[in-house]
Amino acid sequence: MSSDPSYWIVTGTERPSRERACGFPLLSSVDTSTAERLAQLHADLAAVYADLAREPVAVEPERVLTLHEAAVKLGMTVSWLSRRANWEKVGGYSDTDRRVKFALSTLEQYIRTQRKHRCS
């Protein structure tokens, strides 16, 4: 569609109303109580976002354990846990320094799942 008036003359069509062209009613055609309520909701939402922006979000870094610390926590030998198939099974990963490490939350989850399997 074009906003150029000559377009509508050349094509022989009637220029659609702005409301019809947008596909939704214009704010002027909405009753005032709805518009006022919408404005109030918008102001309330803006206030909530402003409050959230003021509150600092403290993100605690994930505690990471070395291979030796993880073996102690799991009650396993270091030699068993140092095998790639075993540390991958437990949730370990090779860090950028090429050492095997374990996220504490991953180890705790592994311990919980092992307890469930033993109990059932």
Secondary structure, 3 states (H helix, E strand, C coil): CCCCHHHHHHHCCCCCCHHHHHCCCCHHHCCHHHHHHHHHHHHHHHHHHHHHHHCCCCCCCCCEEEHHHHHHHHCCCHHHHCCHHHHHHHCCEECCCCCEEEEHHHHHHHHHHHHHHHHC
